[in-house]
Amino acid sequence: MVTLRDIAQQCGLSIATVSKAMNGVSEVSAATAQRIRETAREMGYLPNAAARSMKTGRSMSIALLQFPKNCSVWKHSYFAGIADAVQRVVEEKGYDLVPVNRTAAETMGGYLSYCRYRSYDGVLVLSATFSESTLLDLVNSEIPLVTIDYAFHHRAAVLSDNLQGMQELVRFAYARGHRRLAFIHGEDAPVTRDRLASFHAACEALGLRIPPEYVREALYNDPESSARETEALLGMPQIPTCIFYPDDYAYVGGFRALCAHGLSVPEDVSAVGYDGTQIASIYQHPLTTFQQDCDAIGATAARMLLDAIGSPRSFLPRQVVLPGRLVAGETVRDLGAPDAAFGQARRA
């Protein structure tokens, strides 16, 4: 059986250095740690997880709290992209990523109890109702934790720039002559509130008056609810020229509703999505959307959490806001002169 001593001799390093590298301790340079791990792999080294846990006091496992409403995080394009990046980074440091859902936590009376019971070294919270009392218990605990798309003042967080995203999408539609903008947004959440505020602020800055009935609530990642709200918009005396959807997948429902009314995108009604996931590019007319950098979000959150685990005394929680980019697509028609924006959309 290959031991750490064997690896140390092969690399010409001390056993202590090899041990630190194999356990993801930040004192060892990235290049040296990579050389040690490659040597260990070539020699067929298999670490004893139980022994390592006893020695380091760590389980070498990280919890991913996931709360998408309509599907598993692994089936949600945007969240799956984040989770994939997290997994890649933590596994490079020898950690396992363990998805934890609400049902699992409830069996132990809450997230904090469950995470303590499983001895997770850290927790990454992805898409949650951040006001839940049992989650707040975990946030206020001693366990290293990083949140995504929501920030607590004493915890590290990685945020996508939703203010930038909505502002750029509104300006993009405006520049193409659209003045009647409708926004079908997701359910109440910190991200939703940011996007709503940015939508209204951008419209006000451009002198646009958005009727209250043009702003409607659906669910994220749910084509059915977006279809219902699209139907409601199409039943109005004057329909919008451009409809903003909660996300790229939710647009599927809106597209079907528009087609059922004999309307085409973008000739009759324009449409805008959000997230910039792969589905946005598969339509006959690629969807205009705002692409969030899910890989950077996941990788940044993972590295911050590893820093919090490895250096608890010196780690300073901080909030990182990551930009995205507008993807023009082909679903926003150029109406030309501003006055042409009125009366272009027709009803079935």
C-alpha positions, 0 to 999 in steps of 0.5 A, a space after each residue: 500500500 502506497 503511503 504518504 512517506 512513499 509520495 514524499 520520497 518520490 517528490 523529494 519533499 517532507 511528509 508534512 508538506 505532502 500531508 498538507 497538500 493532500 488535505 488542501 491546506 493553503 500553506 502549500 503552493 498551488 504548483 507544489 500541491 498539484 505535483 504532489 497530487 499527480 504523483 499520488 495518483 500515478 502511484 495509486 495512493 488511496 487515502 483512508 477517509 476515516 483516518 484523515 478525518 480523525 487527524 484533520 478534524 474535518 469530514 472533507 465534505 461540503 453541503 450544497 443547500 438547494 431550493 429550486 421549487 420546480 426541479 432538482 438543482 441538477 435539472 435547472 440549467 442555471 443552478 446546475 452550471 453553478 453547482 458544476 463549477 462548485 463541485 469542480 473546485 472543491 473536488 480539486 481540493 479533496 472535498 466531496 460536494 453533498 446536495 442537501 434539500 429541505 426534506 433532508 434537513 427537516 428530518 433533523 429539525 433544521 439545517 443547523 442540526 442536520 449539518 452538525 449531524 453530518 459534520 459538514 466542513 462548510 455550507 454553500 447556500 444556493 437559491 433559498 428563502 433566506 428568511 426561514 428561521 431554521 436557515 437563519 440558525 445555520 447562518 448565525 452558527 459557527 459553520 463556514 458558509 457562503 451564500 449565492 444571490 443574497 448577502 448577510 452582513 457577517 457572511 461571505 456572498 457571491 452575487 450576480 449583478 441583477 441591477 446591471 442585467 435588467 438595466 441593459 435589457 430595458 435599454 436594449 429594448 428601448 433603443 429598438 423603439 419599444 415603449 410598451 414593456 411588460 415584465 413577467 417576473 418570478 416569485 418574491 425573492 431577493 433576486 426578484 426584488 432587485 430585478 423589479 427595482 432595476 426594471 422600474 428605475 431603468 424605465 423611469 430614467 427613460 421616461 417610460 410609464 409602465 402600467 401596473 397590469 404590465 408587471 405580473 408575477 409567475 414562477 421561475 423556471 415554470 413555463 405554465 405560469 408564464 403562459 398564464 400571465 402571457 395570456 393575461 397580457 394578450 387579453 388587454 386592450 393594448 398589448 405590450 410590444 415587448 415582454 420580459 420573462 423570468 428566465 430563459 426556460 419560462 419563456 417556453 410557456 410565453 412563446 407557446 401562448 403567443 403562438 396559440 394567439 397567432 402571434 409570432 416572435 419577434 414580428 408581432 411581439 418581442 420577448 426577452 429572457 434572463 440567465 443566458 442558458 443553453 436553451 436560449 440559443 435553440 429557438 428558431 430565433 435565438 432568445 435575447 437574454 442576459 447571460 449570468 456567469 454561472 461558472 464564475 459564480 460557482 467557482 468564486 463561491 467555492 474558493 471563498 468557502 474553502 478559504 473560510 474552512 482553511 483559514 477561519 481566523 484570518 478569513 474576512 467575509 466579503 461580498 463579490 458582485 459578478 457582472 454578466 453580459 447581454 446576448 442580443 439574440 433575435 427576439 427583439 424587433 427593431 421598430 425604428 422610429 420611437 413613434 412606430 413602437 405604438 400600434 405595432 403589436 396586434 391581437 389575434 
